[in-house]
């Protein structure tokens, strides 16, 4: 199905409408246990909406979801959008205390998680201990959340209201919530669909955690927007992942440099099998040596770009028409312009280094639609700061060349991006200083071919200088 920009829905709540009308029997979302066509996916979503209502969840209420990659995550996300609820993704790989912390910060009306996670949260006495529902990803239905299917009466929530909260971290390591509305969650995938995919839906693989909002947007939302198929991949070990990519005929997938490194280095994987796959690699600076290795082994390159949770997702990208330039992260996507500003907010000329900011495009189909995040959760001053001057301030440092290519020099945030996972130096330093022989320390990133960055510490010892580094 080819979708024209003028026919895209105004909200995520209407994401399935075109697919239902045009090809209800086409596969919509797949995992290792389930294969749902558009008709069945819609039925599961309507049932989940009924289940949410039966649990007392109404418009504006928050629903925290902590599940592995599966059709269930997609169903719950779409059910929240249909019900006007606010989706909060909680990474299932986090430690129980970290999950409980995010739940405490977001104050959801309901938590939906695996039975193990529900048990862990209950033991910790999480703030909504009585509002946990367990969903078994092996189940062939939504299980305990399934309710009487709600008829689609055409009602859709206001697409400008808060609809999802993405948890991110600041320089202090304290999580903060980035609130997005439905309209803005649709904007980047709409631009990607029409400028990179010609409006045609593809088979899109998702192996990164789907409880991450950016992953949901670039995975199932992008796939379903074009009438394509989302393949939810839970086992992301290199060999199993490569087999799934081939067996499912995956055409496009977003990933990290660490996964590219693992795919190339595994003796059981024939890289040429991946020649039909278009990879988008993001998250951290990608070593040129890794790009060259991939191109030589697979026969085609991958693309990179620059994005942030507050956008949400991508604001620059490489495409077939925007070839790679060493050190660059592509050019601005069609819905935005990138401007470099100084400390006073003055726009700097090409070649000048300053803060990277994002502003709406002036012309074209997507002109003046970009606004960035709806708000930061419970932080109006921070929201005003990031939106000041009519632009989205990224707090990242970089420069533009004369052709509009963006070169990202540094993140003002001190967070270390280790293989796509954010590590707070402050938290690591705090733990190190608890060791009796550590007088002081500083934690910094070191370049790593596989992970992009790894965590390193310079430590000042008290007492025995021969302490075993492994012990630290």
N, C-alpha and C positions, 0 to 999 in steps of 0.2 A: 504494500500500500504506500503510495506517495502522498504526503500531506503538504498542502500549501500553507504558507504562513498565515493567511487570512482565516484558515479553518481551525487553527489550534485553539484548544479550550482556554477559558479565562481563569480556570482554577484546577488544582490537582483533583478536586472532587469529580470533575468531568473527564478525567483522563481516559476512562474506558469507553466513553460514549461512541467515539468513531469506530473503534475496533469491534464493538458489539454490533453496530449497524452494518459494517462492511464484511467482517469475517469472524463471526462468533465462534467458529470451530477451529480457528488457528491457535496454536500454542501461544500462551501469554507469559506464563511463568513456570519454571521447571526447577526442581532440585533433585537430590539423589533418590528421593522416595515418591515424589508427586509430579504429575504433569497436568497442569490446569490450562484449558483453553479459555478464551475470553468469556464465553458464556458461564463456565464453571467458576472462573475467578470472580466474576461479578456476583454470582450466587453466594460464594464464600464471603465476599465483602459485605453483602447485604445481611447475611447471617451474623457476621461479626458486629455490624452496626446494631443489630438487635441485641446481641450480647452485651455491648457497651451500655446501651440504654437500660437493660435489665439490671446492670450493676450501678445504675444511677449516674452514669457519665453523660453529661450534656454539653452543649456548646460552651467553649472556653475552658472546660475542665482539662487537666493534663493527664496523659496516660504514659507511664514509663514502660519501655519495652526492653528486656534483656534476654535475647534469644540468639542462637547461632544462625548463620546464613541459611534461610529456608523460605519456602513460599509463605510461611506464617508471618514473617516480618513484613513482607509486601502486603499481605491481607490486612494486617493490623494498621499499617501506615495509611493505606487507602481508606480503611474504615474510619480512622480518626479524621481524615480529610472530609469524608462524606458526613460525619456526625458533627463537624465543626469543633471537634476536640483538638487538643494540642499534643502532638507526638513528641516524646522525649526518649531518645535512644541512649541506652546504658550499655556500654561494651561488656559482653558476657565474660571476656577474659580478664577483667579487672578483679583485684582482690575484693572479697566481700565487704571489707571496711570501706573501700573506695566506692563501691556501688552504693552502699548505705549513705555515704557522704553526698553523692550526687542526688540521691533521692531526697535527702534532707534539704538540699539547696533548691530543688525544683518543686517540692511539695505536690506530687501528683495525687490525683484522686484515686488512681488505680495503678498497680504494678503488675505487668504480665511478664512472666519469666519461666525458665525451666524449673522442674520440681526441685532440683538441687539448689538452684539460686534462691528459690522461695524459702527453702529450709534454712539456708545460710542467713538470709535477711531476717527471718523470724528469730533466729538465735541471737542476732545482734540487737533485737528489739527495735527495728527500723520504725520511723515515725508513722508508717502506714502498714504496720504489721498485720492489721486485720483486713487489709485491702489488697492482698497478694493473690493472684490467680496463676496457677501452673498450667503451662502448655507444653506438651510433649512433642518435640519436632518430628518424632516418628509417626505420630497420629495422622490418620488419613482425613482428619477434619480439624476444626479449631477447638474440639474437645469442650472443656469447661466454659470457654468464652462463646461458644456457638449459641445463638438465640434464634427466636423465630425470624425468618427472613423479612427484612423491611422492604416494602415495595418502593421502587424508585419513583417518587412523585414529581421529580424534576427540581426539587428544592436543592439549592447549592448555597453553602455559607458564603459570606462576604469574603472575597479573595484578598482583601487588604487587612484582615484581622490576623492576630497571631495564630500560627498553625503548627509550628514546630520549634523546639529549642535544641540547639546544638551546643554541647558543652566543649569549651576550649579552656586553655590555661593562659595566664599572664606571666609577667616576669617574676612574680612572687611565688608561682606555682599554685596559686589559689584558683580553682576552676571558676569560670564565669559562663553564663548562659547567653548564647547569641540567638535572638528570637527572629524568626522569619515568617512571612505570610505566604499564602498559597501562590499568589501572583508571581512573587519573586523566585519561588522555588521552580517555577516553570520557565522563567526567562532564559537562563543559560542553556538548558537542554533544547529549548526551541531554536536558539541561535545555532547550536552545534548540529542539530538535525538538518537544518536548511542550508547551512554553509559548508558542512563537512560530509553530510550523508545524502545530499540531494533530496531531502524530504522523505527518504525511504527508510522504514524501520528495519533494524538489523537484529541479529542474534548477539546479544551483549552478555558477556560473562562477568560475574561479580565474585571475586574471591576476598576482597578487602571487607572488613566488618560492616555489615549492612545496617547496624545500629548507628553508624556514623552518617549524619545527614548528607554530607557531600557525596558519600558513596551511594546513598539512596537516589539522589538527584541524577548522578551520572550513570547509574545502573538501571533499575527498574523504571524510573520516571522517563528517562531518555528512550528506553526500549519501547515502553507502552505508548509513549507520545507518537511514535512513528508507526504504530501497529506491528511492532516487532516482538521479540521474545527475550525475556530475561532468564539467564541460567544462573541460579544461586549455587555457589560452590562452597561447601563447608570444609572439605579436606583440601588445604592449600599446600600440602607437601608437593615438592616439584614434580615427582613422577605421576602422582594421582592427578594433579592439576593439568599437566600436559595431556594426559589421557582424556580427561574430560573435555578439554578444549578441542581436541581432534574429534572425539565421538559426537559431541554436540554441534560441531560445525560453527564454533564461536567465531564471529567476524570482528568483534571489537571488545577491548577490555582495558580498563584503567588499572595501573599497578604502580609498584615502587621499584627503584633501582635494585633493591635487595632481591626481589623475586626474579628480575631479569638475570642477575648474577647467578642465582641458583638454577634457573632453567638452562643456562649455558654451561654450567659446571657439572651437571648431573650426567654420569656415564650412560644411564639408561634412556636418555632423551636424544632423539635425532632432531637437531634444531630446524632442519628444512621442513619438518612437519608443521612448523609454525608460520610458514610463508604466507598462508592465507589469512593470518590474524593481524589486525592493526592494533598496535599497543600504544596507549597514551601513558607516558611515565611522568609522574609528578611527585610532589611532596618535598623533595629536597633537590639540591643541585646534582645533576647527573654527570658523572665523569665522562669525558670525551672518549677515554679508552674503552669504557663499557659500551658506548654507542658503536664504536668502530668494530668491536668484537661481535656485537649482535648483528650488525649489518653484514659482516663477512660470513657469519655462520648461518644466518636465516635467509639472506638475499634481499632484505629490505630493512629500512631503518624504522625506529619508533619515533613518535613525536613527543615533545615536551611543551610545557606551558607554565603559567604562573597563576595562582589563585589563592583564595583565602576563605575561611569560614564565613566571614562577614559579607562576602559578595552576593550570594554564596557561590562556591566553587570557582570556576575558571574566569579570568578576565583577559588573559592573553593566551595565544596558542600558535603552534606551527600547524600547517596543513600542507597538502600537496602543492598548493599555490603559494605557500609561504615556507620556502625551504629553510632548513636549519642553518643557523649562523653560530659559529663557535662562541660559547659563553652567553648566548642570548636565550630568552624564554619566549620567542615568537613576537607577534604584534598584537595590538588590541583587537578583541573580538568586536563583532558588528554592533553590539548594543552599548559599547563604552568607548571612552577615550582615556588614555593614560597620560597624566601630566606629572612632571617632577617639580616640586615646590621647595622653596627655602623655608627657614624657620618662621618667617613672617607671612607665609602663604603665597608668596609671589611665584608665578610660573617661570621656570628656568628654561633656557634654550637647549637644543640638542647638545649632548656632550657634557652637560653639567650634572653634577652629582647632588642629590637631595632626597627628600622623602617621596616615595611613590604614592600617588593618589589616583583615584578612579572617579570619573565624571560621566554623565550620560552622553551617548552619541548625539550629535547635532542633527543628523539627517539619516535617511534610510527608513526601512520598515520598523526598526527597533528604536528609533530616535526618542529620547526623553522618557524612556520607560524605566531606566535603571535608577534605583534609589539606595541599593545596599540593604543592610540589615534593617529590620523593623525597629529593633531596640536591643539593648543589653538588659538582661533580666534584673529587675530591681536596681538599676543603675542609671538614672536619668542624666546625671552629670557626665558619665562616661559616654552615653549615647550622644549627647550634645557635642562632646569633644570630638568624637570620631566623625561626626557629620558636619563639622563647622565649615563655613565658607562654601556650602553647596557641593561638597565633594566628600568622597569616602577616604579618610586618612588611614593608611595601612600601617604606619610606623616602621615600614621597611625602607631600606636605602637602595637607590639604584640610579640608572641614567638611561636615556633614550638616544639612539643614533639618528642620523638624518633620515633614515628610511622607516623610523618608527619601531625598530626592534628594541625590546626592553632587556636591560642587563641588570639583574638583581645582584647587588653587592653584599648585602647583609640584612639580617633580621634585627630590628632594634630589640625585639624580645631576645632574652638570653636562653630561651629553651633550646635544647639539643634535639634535633630530629634524627633519631636512630632507627633507620629502616622504616620510616613512616610513623614511628611511635615517638611521642613528645616526652622528653625527660627534663625535669626541672633541676638545674644545677643546685639550687638552694636546698632542695629536699635531700639530694645526695650528700651535700656538704654537711647538713645537719646530722645525718647518720654517721658520717666519718668522724665528726668531732666528738661523738659519743665514745669512740675507742680511747682507752686510757693513754696510748702512746702518741696520739695525734694532738699537736699543739695548735695547728691551724692548717687550712687547706683551701684550695680553689679548684672547682670543677670546670673543665672546658671540653669542647668537641675536638676530636681529631678526625681527619679525613680517613675514610675507609672505603675500599673498592666495592665491597658488597653492600654495606649498610648506608653508605653516603657519609655518615658520621658515626663515631663510637665515642663513648664517654671515657674521659681521662681525668685524673686528679693529680695535682701537684701538692705534696703533703710535707709539712714541717713537723718533724718528730720530736718528742721529748723522751729522754731516756735512751733505751737501746736503739741505735741507728740500724741494727741488723734485722729489724722486724720483717717478717715474711709479707711481701706485697699481696700475696693471695689471701692472707688473713684479713686484709683491709677490704 
